Amino acid sequence: MSAVANPATVGECLRVGAGFSQGDRNWIAEQFATLDARLASFHADATELEVSVKDREARGQKVTLECWVAGRQKIVTTSTEEDLHAALNDVRDDLRRKLNDAKTRQEPRNNKHLRPTEQPDPVPLQAGEREDAETT
């Protein structure tokens, strides 16, 4: 895979939505830092992340992490963990799994017609042999 000129990072792509303040953004970005390695294969200007929480610190809170990558379907992960830190880790890990699954689905793993193949080196001709001569 070729390297991306401007790789996506959580720091560049993360937006905080409902239930979080801008002050929470740096803390959340630190929690999601392990996603940087997975996001690096996408262009920063074509990748967006948004995290939001409904009923923060109340029974039944729901954390949602949405990821948009150009040319792919939106990925949504949710967690209903009561602890906010645990919920953020849950959606982060789920997003990593879903990104890996999406990448695996797009790779031509079992279709030999789509896989890049290496051509064998041509066998050098022996002295006196012609290229169009049949071998017996």
Buried (B, 14 or more C-beta within 10 A) or exposed (E): EEEBEEBBBBBBBBEBEEBBEEEBBEEBBEBBEEBBEBBEBBBBEBBBBBBBBBEBEEEEBBBBBBBBBEEBEEBBBBBEBEEBEEBBBBBBBBBBEBBEEBBEEEEEEEEEEEEEEEEEEEEEEEEEEEEEEEEE
